[in-house]
């Protein structure tokens, strides 16, 4: 039988947090796709550019920002010694 130490608890909490965040992001992306495909919600234009294109672009920008924040938080946690190398 394997012994679960404090390091296992920290790692499992990080895995759970990462998977939960990823699942939420994936669900929001699916909601956005369904709204764009089956509703006229994003059918308008802003300055000659379709609202759907603007929302889609902002979605990609949000993903890049979220990934940057995640990497920054993980680097800080590793530097502070919360994550074993």
C-alpha positions in Angstrom: 0.0 0.0 0.0 1.3 3.4 -0.9 1.8 6.1 1.8 0.2 9.4 1.0 2.3 12.2 2.4 1.8 16.0 2.4 3.4 16.3 -1.0 0.7 14.0 -2.5 -2.0 16.2 -0.9 -0.6 19.4 -2.5 -0.2 17.7 -5.9 -3.7 16.3 -5.9 -5.1 19.7 -4.9 -3.2 21.3 -7.8 -4.4 18.6 -10.3 -8.0 19.0 -9.1 -7.8 22.8 -9.4 -6.3 22.6 -12.9 -8.8 20.1 -14.1 -11.7 22.1 -12.7 -10.5 25.3 -14.2 -10.0 23.6 -17.6 -13.5 22.0 -17.5 -15.1 25.4 -16.7 -13.2 27.0 -19.6 -14.2 24.2 -22.0 -17.8 24.5 -20.9 -17.8 28.3 -21.5 -16.3 27.8 -24.9 -19.0 25.3 -25.8 -21.7 27.7 -24.6 -20.2 30.4 -26.8 -20.1 28.1 -29.8 -23.7 27.0 -29.3 -24.9 30.7 -28.8 -23.1 31.7 -32.0 -24.5 28.8 -34.0 -28.1 28.6 -32.9 -29.1 32.1 -31.8 -29.1 35.5 -33.5 -27.4 36.9 -30.3 -24.2 37.7 -32.1 -25.6 38.5 -35.5 -25.0 42.3 -35.4 -22.0 44.3 -36.5 -19.8 46.9 -34.9 -17.9 49.2 -37.3 -18.5 46.7 -40.1 -17.1 43.8 -38.1 -19.4 41.0 -37.0 -20.0 40.8 -33.3 -19.3 37.0 -33.4 -15.8 37.7 -34.8 -15.2 40.2 -32.0 -16.4 37.8 -29.3 -14.4 35.0 -30.8 -11.2 37.1 -30.9 -11.8 38.2 -27.3 -12.2 34.5 -26.3 -8.7 33.7 -27.7 -7.3 36.8 -25.9 -8.9 35.6 -22.7 -7.4 32.1 -23.0 -3.9 33.6 -23.5 -4.3 35.9 -20.5 -5.6 33.1 -18.3 -2.7 30.9 -19.3 -0.2 33.6 -18.5 -1.8 34.2 -15.1 -1.7 30.4 -14.4 2.0 30.2 -15.3 2.8 33.2 -13.2 0.9 31.7 -10.2 2.7 28.4 -10.6 6.1 30.0 -10.9 5.4 32.0 -7.7 4.3 28.8 -5.9 7.4 26.9 -7.0 9.7 29.8 -6.0 8.0 30.0 -2.6 8.6 26.3 -2.1 4.9 25.2 -2.2 5.7 22.8 -5.1 8.3 20.2 -4.8 10.6 20.1 -7.8 
